[in-house]
Amino acid sequence: MKLVIFDVDGTLVDSQMHIAGAMGFAFASCGLTCPPHEAILGIVGLSLPQAMAQLAPEADHPRLVAAYKASFTQMRADAGSPLYPGARAAIEALAGRERMFLGVATGKSRRGLTHVLAAHELSGYFVTTQVADDHPSKPSPSMVLTAMREAGTTPENTVMIGDTSFDMEMGRAAGVHTIGVSWGYHPVTALAAADHLIDDFAALPATIDSLWSPS
């Protein structure tokens, strides 16, 4: 069996406006100056406590996290984050293949991931879903290792797809293949560790095929 693991924010869905808005609210509610947009995008993929610690080392991190969650939940209720163009078609195409499983490894909470998958009617496509609630923050390999265990696959038969250096480092640490996507939140130069880099979802099926084609 093959396992294809997706990151979510910046890979499947474009949530940057919600993330930036929630960060602005959180920092303002704590009387702090919000970091610049580029810095906020730079921590996407980390678990919230680690993200806040990186953005504001001396701040009250639990208070920032609580304010961020409250704001993000409200914005998400008003308008969900859109899928990137081609994401659904790629998921459907890969899920239809024999002997291939799909999974998720995300810095989102279980509640947040459940909301995204339900909003886009994607819940039934993923056999394993790993979230920040249950693991150390990326780039720890914990999410990928657990996903492989749940799916019954091995590192050489698994690929991690994401938009950040944290995703690529996590995949490397777990010993799996890695595919970076150029449309996300980290610059392409930060994805140098990826085995492959793609510029749109249309290229994904063929790139995955190349991982396991006979040499």
N, C-alpha and C positions, 0 to 999 in steps of 0.2 A: 504494500500500500504506500501511496505517496501522500504527504501532508503539506498543504499550502497555508501558511499563517499570515494573516493580514494585521497590520496596525490599523487604527481607526482614524483619529484626528490627523488631518494632513495627508492621509493616504486614501481612505474611502470617503470621508466627508470633510467638507470645508467649514470648519467651526471657528475660524480665527476671529471673526467679529464677535462671537459670543465670548470666546476666551478673553479677548482684549477688553471687552465691556465689563466682564465680571472682575477682571484684575483691577480695572479702574475704580470700580465700586469698592472692592475690598481695601485697596490702599487708601482711598479717600475716607472710608469709614473708620480707618485706624489712624487718620491724621498724617498719612505719609504721601510723599510724592510718588506717583506711579512711574515705574520704569518705562523706557521707550519701547515702542512697538517691536522693534527688532529683538530686544532683550526678552520680551514676553514670548515671542515665537521661538526663541532659542531654547526655552525650557519645556516646550510642548513635548509630551512623551514621558516626562518624569512624573512620579507620583506627586500629588499636591504638596505634602510636607517638604519633600526635597526641592520642589520647584520654588516654594516660598523661601526656603533657607538660602537658595542660590540668589534669588532676586533681592532679598532683604535680610542679610545675615543677622542683624541685631534686633529684628522686629519680633513681635509676639506672633509666632507662626500659627499656633492653633486658632487665634482670633482671625488672622488673615484667611486661613483655610475655611473657617465657618462662614465668613462674609462672602468669600468667593462662591462657595457652594450655594448659598441662599440666592445670590444674584444670578448665577448660571441657571439654576433651576427655574427661576422666574422667566428669564429670557427664552429658555428652551420651551417653556409652556406657551409662550407667545408665538414663537416661530422656530421650527426645527432647522438644524444645519443641513444644507443640501449635499447630495452625493456628487462627487466629481463626475464629469462627463465620461461615460463608458464603464463606470464602476459596476453597475448592475449587469450589463451585458457580459462583462468578464467573469463575474461571480457565477452567473447562470451557466456560462459555457464550461467553466471549470468544474462546477458541481455536477454537471451532466456526464462527466467522464467516469469510466469504470476504474475502480481501484484508486480513486483519489478522494481524499478528505479535505475539507476546508476548516480553518480555525481562526481565532482572533487572539491577539496579545496586545493589550492596550493599557495605557495609564489611567483610563477612565475607571470610575467605580462600577460595581455591578449594576447599580440602579441606572447610572448614565448609559452604560452599554445596552441594557435592556430597552431603554427608551429609544435609542438610535435604531436598533435592529427592528423594533416593533413599528416605529414611525415609517421605516422604509420597507417593511414587510420582508425582512431578510433573516428573521430568526431561524427559519428551518434549514438554512444552508450550512450552518456551522456545527460541527460535531464536538468541538471543544472551544471554550471561551475563557480566556485568562484575563483577570482584571487586577487593578492595583490593590483592591481590598485584601487579596489573598497572597500577595507576593512582595518581596523586596522590589524597590523601584528599578526600572531599566537603568543601566544596562546589565543588571544581574540576569543570568540565563534562566532563572527559575521558571518564568512563564513558558518559555519554549520547551524546557525539559519536561514540565508537567503536561503540556499539550501533546508532546510525543508519547508520553506514557499513556495518556488517556486514549489516544488514537491508535496506539500499538505500532508506531513507526520508529525508524532509526534516523540518526542525523544525516546520513547520506541520502535518505529518501524524504527529506524535509527541506522546505525553503521558507525564509522569513522575508516578508515584503514590507517596506516602510519608507518614510520620508526623512527620518532623522538619523544622526550619527548614533543615537542611543539604540535604535532598532538594529543598525548594522553591527554595533558592538555586542549587543545581546545575542544576535544570531551567530556571530563569530565565537563567542564564549560557549555557546551550546554546540558548536561544531557543525552547524547546518549551512546550506547554501543561503546566499543573501541577494536580494534584488532591491535596489534603491529606486525611488520614483522622484522625478525632477520637479513635480508640481507642488510639492509640500512646503514645509515651514523652515527647513534647514537649507542653506545654499548647497548647490551641487558639489562644491569643493569639500563639503563636510561628509560626503558620501563616498569618499575615495576607497574606503574599505569594502564597499559592495563588490560582489562578484560580477554583477551586471547592473546597468542603469538604463531605465526606460523613460521616455518622454510622454507617453500616453498609454492608456489602458489597452488600446488595440494591439500593442506590441507584447502584452503580457503572456498570452497563451503560447506564442512561438518561443518566447524567452524561457518559459518553463519547460517546454519541450526540449530545448537545447541542453538543459541540465541533465536530462536522463536519456538522451539519444545515444545509441551505441557509438563508440569512438571508432 
